[in-house]
Amino acid sequence: MKDGLEAGKTEFFKVTVTEDMFAQFEGEIIHSAYSTVSMVYHMELISRKLILPYLESHEETMGAAVHVKHSAPSPSPLGSTITVTATVKKVRPRSIVTGVTLRNERGIIGEGEVKQAVLPKSYIRKQLDLLES
């Protein structure tokens, strides 16, 4: 890891809710609102965006844990704006933990943590090759 990634560092982005983000199973839309699956994806995405500039060329991250609470006191329908914010909580030589908060126009809709393992790309390739053998 490159120097500079420290607890407290923050990153955010905004996303507009689209139909592919709705709660659905096997192609059937259950609710026309932002889903927990989309929430987890966006939590991992913002955490990656936060960490990516600090990775060495031979390193990559892999998800190690996601803890999420989708509180959704107010659903986020089509066209809602979701602000996804990640803050570094812990930096270790081989893992990073971020705290993530998601908000819509009315307030917090979800919170949680994402843990990313920092591994050599060669190790990841080797492990995947073992699975394919």
The 8 nearest C-alpha neighbors of each residue, nearest first, counted from 0:
[[1, 54, 55, 53, 2, 92, 58, 117],
 [0, 2, 53, 54, 55, 3, 4, 52],
 [3, 1, 4, 0, 53, 5, 54, 55],
 [4, 2, 5, 1, 53, 0, 8, 52],
 [3, 5, 2, 53, 8, 6, 90, 50],
 [6, 4, 8, 3, 7, 90, 87, 89],
 [7, 5, 87, 88, 8, 89, 90, 4],
 [6, 8, 87, 86, 5, 9, 88, 89],
 [9, 7, 87, 86, 6, 5, 4, 10],
 [10, 8, 86, 85, 7, 87, 11, 84],
 [9, 11, 85, 84, 49, 86, 45, 8],
 [12, 10, 84, 83, 85, 45, 82, 9],
 [11, 13, 83, 82, 14, 84, 10, 45],
 [14, 12, 82, 81, 83, 80, 15, 11],
 [13, 15, 81, 80, 16, 82, 12, 83],
 [16, 14, 80, 78, 79, 81, 17, 13],
 [17, 15, 78, 77, 79, 20, 80, 33],
 [16, 18, 20, 19, 77, 15, 78, 21],
 [17, 19, 20, 21, 77, 16, 31, 32],
 [18, 20, 17, 21, 16, 22, 23, 37],
 [21, 19, 18, 33, 17, 37, 34, 16],
 [22, 20, 33, 32, 34, 31, 18, 19],
 [23, 21, 34, 30, 29, 28, 32, 33],
 [24, 22, 28, 29, 27, 21, 26, 25],
 [23, 25, 27, 26, 28, 22, 29, 21],
 [24, 26, 27, 23, 28, 29, 22, 21],
 [25, 27, 24, 23, 28, 29, 22, 19],
 [28, 26, 23, 24, 25, 29, 22, 30],
 [29, 27, 23, 30, 22, 26, 21, 24],
 [28, 30, 23, 22, 27, 31, 24, 21],
 [31, 29, 22, 32, 28, 21, 23, 34],
 [30, 32, 21, 76, 22, 28, 29, 77],
 [31, 33, 76, 21, 75, 30, 74, 34],
 [34, 32, 21, 75, 20, 76, 22, 16],
 [35, 33, 22, 21, 37, 36, 20, 32],
 [34, 36, 38, 37, 39, 69, 33, 22],
 [35, 37, 34, 39, 38, 40, 22, 20],
 [38, 36, 40, 34, 35, 39, 20, 41],
 [37, 39, 35, 41, 36, 40, 42, 34],
 [38, 40, 42, 36, 41, 37, 35, 43],
 [41, 39, 37, 43, 38, 42, 44, 36],
 [40, 42, 44, 38, 43, 39, 45, 37],
 [43, 41, 39, 40, 44, 45, 38, 46],
 [42, 44, 46, 40, 41, 45, 47, 39],
 [43, 45, 41, 47, 46, 42, 40, 48],
 [46, 44, 48, 47, 42, 43, 41, 49],
 [45, 47, 43, 49, 44, 48, 85, 42],
 [46, 48, 44, 50, 49, 45, 51, 43],
 [49, 47, 45, 51, 46, 50, 44, 52],
 [48, 50, 46, 47, 10, 51, 45, 52],
 [49, 51, 47, 48, 53, 52, 46, 54],
 [50, 52, 48, 53, 54, 47, 49, 59],
 [53, 51, 54, 50, 49, 48, 1, 55],
 [54, 52, 1, 51, 50, 0, 55, 4],
 [55, 53, 0, 51, 52, 58, 1, 56],
 [54, 56, 58, 57, 0, 1, 53, 59],
 [57, 55, 58, 54, 59, 120, 119, 0],
 [56, 58, 55, 120, 119, 59, 121, 54],
 [59, 57, 119, 120, 55, 118, 56, 54],
 [58, 60, 118, 120, 117, 119, 61, 54],
 [61, 59, 117, 116, 115, 118, 62, 58],
 [62, 60, 116, 115, 63, 117, 59, 118],
 [61, 63, 115, 64, 116, 114, 60, 113],
 [62, 64, 115, 114, 116, 61, 65, 113],
 [65, 63, 114, 113, 62, 66, 115, 112],
 [66, 64, 113, 112, 67, 114, 63, 111],
 [67, 65, 111, 112, 113, 64, 68, 110],
 [68, 66, 111, 110, 69, 65, 112, 109],
 [67, 69, 110, 109, 70, 111, 66, 108],
 [70, 68, 109, 71, 108, 67, 35, 110],
 [69, 71, 108, 109, 68, 72, 107, 110],
 [72, 70, 108, 73, 74, 69, 109, 107],
 [73, 71, 70, 108, 74, 107, 106, 105],
 [72, 74, 71, 75, 105, 108, 106, 103],
 [75, 73, 71, 32, 76, 72, 33, 108],
 [74, 76, 32, 33, 79, 73, 103, 77],
 [77, 75, 32, 79, 31, 74, 78, 33],
 [76, 78, 16, 17, 79, 32, 18, 75],
 [77, 79, 16, 15, 76, 17, 80, 75],
 [80, 78, 16, 15, 75, 77, 76, 81],
 [79, 81, 15, 103, 14, 16, 78, 82],
 [80, 82, 103, 14, 102, 13, 15, 83],
 [83, 81, 13, 102, 101, 12, 103, 84],
 [82, 84, 101, 11, 12, 100, 13, 81],
 [85, 83, 11, 100, 99, 10, 101, 82],
 [86, 84, 99, 10, 98, 9, 97, 46],
 [85, 87, 9, 98, 97, 8, 7, 88],
 [86, 88, 97, 6, 7, 8, 89, 96],
 [87, 89, 6, 97, 96, 86, 98, 7],
 [90, 88, 96, 95, 6, 87, 91, 97],
 [91, 89, 95, 94, 5, 96, 6, 92],
 [90, 92, 94, 93, 95, 89, 96, 117],
 [91, 93, 94, 90, 0, 117, 95, 116],
 [94, 92, 117, 91, 116, 118, 95, 90],
 [95, 93, 116, 91, 117, 115, 92, 90],
 [94, 96, 90, 115, 114, 89, 91, 97],
 [97, 95, 114, 89, 88, 113, 87, 115],
 [98, 96, 87, 88, 113, 86, 112, 85],
 [97, 99, 112, 86, 85, 111, 88, 87],
 [98, 100, 85, 111, 84, 110, 112, 42],
 [101, 99, 110, 84, 109, 83, 85, 102],
 [102, 100, 83, 109, 82, 108, 107, 110],
 [103, 101, 107, 106, 82, 108, 81, 100],
 [102, 104, 81, 105, 106, 80, 82, 107],
 [103, 105, 106, 80, 102, 79, 81, 75],
 [106, 104, 103, 73, 107, 102, 108, 72],
 [107, 105, 102, 103, 104, 108, 73, 72],
 [106, 108, 102, 109, 101, 103, 100, 105],
 [109, 107, 71, 70, 102, 101, 69, 106],
 [110, 108, 69, 101, 70, 68, 107, 100],
 [111, 109, 100, 68, 99, 67, 101, 69],
 [110, 112, 67, 66, 99, 98, 68, 100],
 [111, 113, 98, 66, 97, 65, 99, 67],
 [112, 114, 65, 97, 96, 64, 115, 43],
 [115, 113, 96, 64, 63, 95, 62, 65],
 [114, 116, 62, 63, 95, 61, 94, 60],
 [115, 117, 94, 61, 60, 93, 63, 118],
 [118, 116, 60, 93, 94, 59, 115, 58],
 [119, 117, 59, 58, 60, 116, 120, 93],
 [118, 120, 58, 122, 121, 57, 59, 123],
 [121, 119, 123, 58, 122, 57, 59, 124],
 [120, 122, 124, 119, 123, 125, 57, 118],
 [123, 121, 125, 119, 120, 124, 126, 118],
 [122, 124, 120, 126, 125, 121, 127, 119],
 [125, 123, 121, 127, 122, 126, 128, 120],
 [124, 126, 122, 128, 123, 127, 121, 129],
 [127, 125, 123, 129, 128, 124, 122, 130],
 [126, 128, 130, 124, 129, 125, 123, 131],
 [129, 127, 125, 131, 130, 126, 124, 132],
 [130, 128, 126, 132, 127, 131, 125, 124],
 [131, 129, 127, 128, 132, 126, 125, 124],
 [130, 132, 128, 129, 127, 126, 125, 124],
 [131, 129, 130, 128, 127, 126, 125, 124]]
